[in-house]
């Protein structure tokens, strides 16, 4: 008996998977952008008095990163949508 190879998934399934990967990448890029904007705005900066010291400084970047991801999940600033549409056009061509 010979083994029958499975049929490849339909083209639409490939596009859907590609689009999901593109959207994830676009959202992650927006989160990185927002993380840098939060850093520039001074979010997570250790206060002069009663700050957490070096430990707080070490983990402030993680807090900013998660805050940025939460912002993106809540709708963000629209950067991810623009990036996704631009990338989708290039992939679909």
MOLIN-V760436 format. One record per pair of residues at least 4 apart in sequence whose ideal C-beta (glycine too) atoms are under 7 Angstrom apart, sorted by sequence separation. I is the first residue (numbers start at 1). J is the second residue. If there is no record, write none. Layout:
I|J ; I|J
//
This chain:
9|13 ; 11|15 ; 12|16 ; 13|17 ; 14|18 ; 15|19 ; 16|20 ; 17|21 ; 18|22 ; 19|23 ; 20|24 ; 21|25 ; 22|26 ; 23|27 ; 24|28 ; 25|29 ; 26|30 ; 27|31 ; 28|32 ; 29|33 ; 30|34 ; 31|35 ; 32|36 ; 33|37 ; 34|38 ; 35|39 ; 36|40 ; 37|41 ; 39|43 ; 47|51 ; 52|56 ; 54|58 ; 55|59 ; 56|60 ; 59|63 ; 60|64 ; 61|65 ; 62|66 ; 63|67 ; 64|68 ; 65|69 ; 66|70 ; 67|71 ; 68|72 ; 69|73 ; 70|74 ; 72|76 ; 76|80 ; 78|82 ; 79|83 ; 80|84 ; 81|85 ; 82|86 ; 83|87 ; 84|88 ; 85|89 ; 86|90 ; 87|91 ; 88|92 ; 89|93 ; 9|14 ; 38|43 ; 46|51 ; 51|56 ; 71|76 ; 46|52 ; 72|80 ; 46|56 ; 46|57 ; 44|60 ; 44|63 ; 44|64 ; 43|64 ; 39|64 ; 38|64 ; 35|64 ; 38|67 ; 35|65 ; 38|68 ; 35|68 ; 34|68 ; 31|68 ; 34|71 ; 31|69 ; 34|72 ; 31|72 ; 30|72 ; 27|72 ; 30|76 ; 33|79 ; 30|79 ; 30|80 ; 27|80 ; 26|80 ; 29|83 ; 26|83 ; 26|84 ; 23|84 ; 26|87 ; 22|84 ; 22|87 ; 22|88 ; 19|88 ; 22|91 ; 18|91
//
